[in-house]
Amino acid sequence: MKERKKVRLGRTGLMVTKTSFGALPIQRISRDDAAELLRAAYEAGINFFDTANSYTDSEEKIGYALSDVRKNIIIATKSAYDQGNPDMVKRNLELSLKRMKTDYVDILQFHNPSFLPREDDPAYRYLQEMKAQGVVRHISITNHRPLLAREAVESGLYDTLQFPFSVLSSQKDIELVELCREKDVGFIAMKAMSGGLIREPRATFAFLQKYENVVPIYGVQRRRELDQWLELDDNPPAWDDEMEALVEKERRELAGDFCRSCGYCLPCPAGIPIPNAARISFLMTRSPYKPYLTKEWREGMDRVDQCIHCDHCKNHCPYGLDTPSLLKTQKAWYDKFYQEHIAEAE
């Protein structure tokens, strides 16, 4: 393994690579391709891998690729949570251990709960028992809600917090990072590229490097993406006037309400591909647009007109977006763009 910059992950005491691996995207590729990618990350010196029980076969791929070097890596995974019922966490933990071919998890995170599990909750007590047995080394939490995230940090119950953090983050988010530093709670940054909307990896990397207690987990699906982050880690760009200008440009262009593609709105009973449909104008203007003019994309966007107004997406959006209205606006934009470029459509 190559030696890379490591940081202390709060009071866990774990020394993790500042550039770490978000394993959600590997569920979209084959087992062998995922294994090759994970092994390349490991050989390049990355020692921290974040996944979740709900990321289909992501855990299995980690076990397939890295179980023989388990002692050299740090794994964080996540479990959904059912209030007052430890059975879901118990089942998920047992399955995670089996999938990853390990007898312990370094960090077990409650996966985006809508309220804070406290010490009197049976699921939290179960994890305390697992911690006493060495099966779970640290109890942690992920969230997208600023108030709940702050409550978790101030509670003293969680060793790390995973929260969205990027160049688009607000001053309140930066204050949350500082609170974690003060409370010695490890801060794991998800959505560093805001679901793929941020176009400037250099600016993102330089921004996140400013915060010593922040550990970004970059979602990686392709070798070129991994190589991009490794190159930035090898040659960190300076935070200078150029970077500040790039960040301000990103903030201006992405001002207002936009979908971060967290997926908590799914499943949609009408089959609408919400995470992409709700931000189609950004996707098509911030990257090559022709891939979005296919028959499949056209059919996906047409499903917006079949919305049954159940408000499941709106009620489950951690960012408080009026998702049905956003979908309607994005569909109108897509229809206009499609008609203007229909000659290029497949």
C-alpha positions in Angstrom: 0.0 0.0 0.0 1.1 3.5 -0.8 1.3 5.8 2.2 -1.3 8.6 2.1 -2.3 11.5 4.3 -4.3 10.3 7.2 -6.4 12.2 9.7 -7.8 11.2 13.1 -11.5 10.5 12.9 -12.6 12.3 16.0 -12.7 10.3 19.3 -12.7 7.0 17.4 -8.9 7.4 17.3 -9.0 5.8 13.8 -6.5 7.1 11.4 -8.2 7.2 8.1 -7.1 8.5 4.7 -8.2 12.0 4.1 -9.3 10.8 0.6 -11.6 7.9 1.2 -13.9 5.6 -0.8 -17.7 5.9 -1.0 -19.0 2.5 -2.1 -22.5 3.3 -3.1 -21.8 3.5 -6.8 -20.1 0.1 -7.0 -23.5 -1.5 -6.8 -24.0 -0.4 -10.4 -21.1 -2.3 -11.8 -20.2 -6.0 -12.0 -18.6 -7.9 -9.1 -15.3 -8.3 -10.9 -15.2 -4.6 -12.0 -16.0 -3.5 -8.5 -13.3 -5.8 -7.1 -10.7 -4.4 -9.5 -11.7 -0.9 -8.5 -11.7 -1.5 -4.7 -8.4 -3.3 -5.0 -6.9 -0.5 -6.9 -8.0 2.0 -4.3 -6.5 -0.2 -1.5 -3.2 -0.7 -3.4 -3.1 3.1 -3.9 -3.2 3.6 -0.1 -6.9 4.3 0.6 -7.8 2.6 3.9 -11.4 3.8 4.6 -14.4 2.4 2.8 -18.0 3.5 3.5 -21.0 1.4 2.4 -24.5 0.5 3.7 -26.7 -2.6 4.2 -29.2 -1.0 1.8 -26.7 -0.5 -1.1 -27.8 -3.8 -2.7 -24.5 -5.8 -3.3 -22.0 -3.2 -2.3 -21.1 -5.0 0.9 -20.7 -8.3 -0.9 -18.3 -6.7 -3.3 -16.2 -5.3 -0.5 -16.0 -8.7 1.1 -15.1 -10.3 -2.2 -12.4 -7.8 -3.0 -10.9 -6.9 0.4 -11.6 -9.6 3.0 -8.0 -10.9 2.8 -6.7 -7.5 3.9 -9.5 -6.8 6.4 -7.0 -6.0 9.2 -5.5 -3.2 7.1 -8.7 -1.3 6.3 -11.5 0.5 8.1 -15.1 -0.1 7.2 -18.1 2.0 7.9 -21.5 0.6 7.1 -25.1 1.6 7.8 -28.4 0.1 9.0 -31.9 1.3 8.7 -33.7 1.9 12.0 -37.1 1.0 13.3 -38.0 3.0 16.4 -38.1 0.9 19.6 -37.3 -2.3 17.7 -33.7 -3.6 17.7 -34.5 -6.5 15.3 -34.0 -4.6 12.1 -30.5 -3.4 13.2 -29.7 -6.9 14.5 -30.7 -8.5 11.1 -28.8 -5.9 9.1 -25.7 -6.1 11.1 -25.6 -9.9 10.9 -26.1 -9.7 7.2 -23.4 -7.0 6.8 -20.9 -9.2 8.6 -21.7 -12.2 6.4 -21.5 -10.2 3.2 -18.2 -8.5 4.0 -16.7 -11.7 5.4 -15.7 -10.1 8.7 -16.5 -10.5 12.4 -16.6 -6.8 13.2 -17.5 -3.5 11.8 -15.4 -0.5 12.6 -18.3 2.0 12.4 -22.0 1.2 12.4 -24.2 4.1 11.5 -27.9 4.6 11.9 -28.9 5.4 8.3 -30.6 8.8 8.1 -33.2 8.4 10.9 -36.0 11.0 11.0 -35.4 11.5 14.8 -32.5 10.8 17.1 -32.1 7.3 18.7 -31.0 7.9 22.3 -29.5 5.6 25.0 -32.9 4.4 26.1 -33.8 3.1 22.7 -33.6 -0.7 22.3 -31.7 -0.4 19.0 -29.1 1.8 20.5 -28.8 -0.5 23.5 -28.3 -3.4 21.2 -25.4 -1.6 19.5 -23.9 -0.9 22.9 -24.0 -4.6 23.6 -22.3 -5.3 20.2 -19.7 -2.7 21.1 -19.0 -4.4 24.4 -18.4 -7.6 22.5 -16.2 -6.0 19.9 -18.6 -6.7 17.0 -19.2 -2.9 16.5 -16.3 -0.7 17.4 -18.1 2.7 17.1 -21.7 3.8 17.1 -22.5 6.5 14.6 -25.1 8.2 12.5 -25.8 9.7 9.1 -28.2 12.4 8.3 -29.3 15.1 5.9 -31.2 17.2 8.5 -29.1 20.0 10.0 -31.1 20.2 13.3 -31.0 16.5 13.9 -27.3 16.3 12.9 -26.5 19.0 15.5 -28.6 17.2 18.1 -26.7 14.0 17.4 -23.3 15.7 17.9 -24.4 17.5 21.1 -25.9 14.3 22.5 -22.5 12.7 23.1 -24.0 9.4 21.9 -22.3 9.2 18.5 -18.6 8.9 17.6 -19.0 10.1 14.1 -21.5 12.0 12.0 -21.9 11.6 8.2 -23.5 14.7 6.6 -23.5 16.3 3.2 -20.6 18.8 2.8 -19.3 20.5 -0.3 -18.5 23.8 -1.8 -22.3 24.5 -1.9 -22.6 24.1 1.9 -24.0 26.9 4.0 -22.4 28.7 6.9 -24.6 26.6 9.2 -23.0 23.5 7.7 -19.6 24.9 8.3 -20.6 25.6 11.9 -21.6 22.0 12.2 -18.1 20.9 11.1 -16.7 23.2 13.8 -19.0 21.8 16.4 -17.8 18.3 15.5 -14.2 19.5 16.0 -15.1 21.0 19.4 -16.9 17.8 20.5 -14.3 15.5 19.0 -16.9 13.8 16.8 -15.5 12.5 13.5 -17.1 14.3 10.5 -17.5 12.1 7.4 -18.5 14.2 4.4 -20.9 12.7 1.8 -22.2 14.4 -1.4 -18.8 16.1 -2.0 -19.9 16.6 -5.6 -23.6 17.2 -4.8 -24.7 14.1 -6.7 -22.6 14.9 -9.7 -23.8 18.5 -10.2 -20.5 20.1 -9.2 -18.3 20.3 -12.2 -15.0 21.3 -10.6 -13.4 18.5 -8.7 -10.3 20.6 -8.0 -12.4 23.2 -6.3 -14.2 20.6 -4.3 -11.0 18.9 -3.2 -9.3 22.2 -2.3 -12.3 23.3 -0.3 -12.6 20.1 1.7 -8.9 20.1 2.4 -9.3 23.3 4.3 -11.1 21.4 7.1 -8.7 19.1 8.9 -11.4 17.2 10.8 -13.4 16.5 7.6 -13.0 13.1 5.9 -14.7 13.1 2.4 -15.9 9.8 1.0 -15.8 10.3 -2.8 -18.3 8.1 -4.6 -16.4 6.0 -7.1 -17.8 3.9 -10.0 -15.0 4.1 -12.6 -11.3 3.9 -12.6 -10.9 7.4 -14.1 -12.9 8.7 -11.2 -10.6 7.0 -8.7 -7.5 8.2 -10.6 -8.8 11.7 -10.5 -9.1 11.8 -6.7 -5.8 10.0 -6.3 -4.1 12.6 -8.5 -5.6 15.4 -6.5 -4.5 13.7 -3.3 -0.9 13.4 -4.7 -0.9 17.0 -5.8 -3.3 19.0 -3.7 -4.4 22.2 -5.4 -4.0 25.4 -3.4 -7.0 27.2 -2.0 -6.3 30.5 -3.8 -8.2 33.2 -5.7 -8.7 30.9 -8.6 -10.3 28.3 -6.5 -12.5 30.8 -4.7 -13.7 32.1 -8.1 -14.5 28.6 -9.2 -16.5 28.0 -6.1 -18.4 31.2 -6.4 -19.3 30.3 -10.0 -20.6 26.9 -8.9 -22.7 28.5 -6.1 -24.2 31.1 -8.5 -25.1 28.5 -11.1 -26.6 26.1 -8.5 -28.4 28.7 -6.4 -31.9 27.9 -5.3 -33.7 24.6 -4.9 -32.1 21.6 -6.6 -32.2 17.9 -6.0 -29.0 16.4 -4.4 -30.0 12.9 -5.6 -30.0 11.3 -2.1 -32.8 8.9 -3.2 -34.9 9.1 -0.1 -37.9 10.0 -2.2 -38.0 6.5 -3.7 -39.7 4.3 -4.6 -42.2 6.3 -6.6 -45.5 4.5 -7.2 -45.8 6.1 -10.6 -42.3 4.9 -11.6 -40.9 8.4 -12.0 -37.1 8.4 -11.9 -37.2 11.3 -9.4 -33.5 11.9 -8.5 -32.6 12.5 -12.1 -35.9 13.9 -13.4 -35.9 16.6 -10.6 -32.6 17.9 -11.7 -32.6 17.2 -15.4 -31.9 20.8 -16.4 -28.7 20.8 -14.3 -27.6 17.5 -15.7 -28.1 18.5 -19.3 -26.5 22.0 -19.0 -23.5 20.9 -16.9 -22.5 17.9 -18.9 -23.0 16.6 -22.5 -26.7 16.6 -23.1 -27.1 14.1 -26.0 -27.2 11.1 -23.6 -30.4 12.5 -22.2 -32.2 12.7 -25.5 -32.7 8.9 -25.8 -36.0 7.1 -26.0 -35.4 5.8 -22.5 -34.9 9.2 -21.0 -37.9 10.6 -22.9 -40.1 7.8 -21.5 -38.7 8.5 -18.0 -39.5 12.2 -18.1 -43.0 11.5 -19.5 -43.8 9.6 -16.4 -43.8 12.9 -14.5 -47.2 13.5 -16.1 -48.5 10.3 -14.4 -47.8 11.6 -10.9 -50.6 10.5 -8.6 -49.9 13.3 -6.1 -49.3 10.9 -3.1 -46.7 13.3 -1.8 -44.4 10.4 -0.7 -41.4 12.2 -2.4 -42.2 15.6 -0.8 -42.7 14.1 2.7 -39.5 12.1 2.5 -37.2 14.8 1.1 -34.6 15.7 3.8 -34.0 19.1 2.1 -37.7 20.1 2.3 -38.1 20.4 -1.4 -41.6 20.6 -3.0 -40.7 17.7 -5.2 -43.9 17.5 -7.3 -43.6 21.2 -8.2 -39.9 20.7 -9.0 -40.6 17.7 -11.2 -43.3 19.7 -13.1 -40.9 22.6 -13.7 -38.1 20.3 -14.8 -40.4 18.4 -17.1 -41.5 21.6 -18.8 -37.8 22.6 -19.3 -37.0 19.1 -20.7 -39.9 19.2 -23.1 -38.8 22.6 -24.5 -35.2 21.5 -24.7 -36.1 18.2 -26.4 -38.2 19.9 -29.1 -35.4 22.3 -29.8 -33.0 19.4 -30.3 -35.3 16.7 -31.6 -33.2 16.2 -34.7 -30.4 14.9 -32.4 -32.6 12.5 -30.5 -32.3 8.8 -31.0 
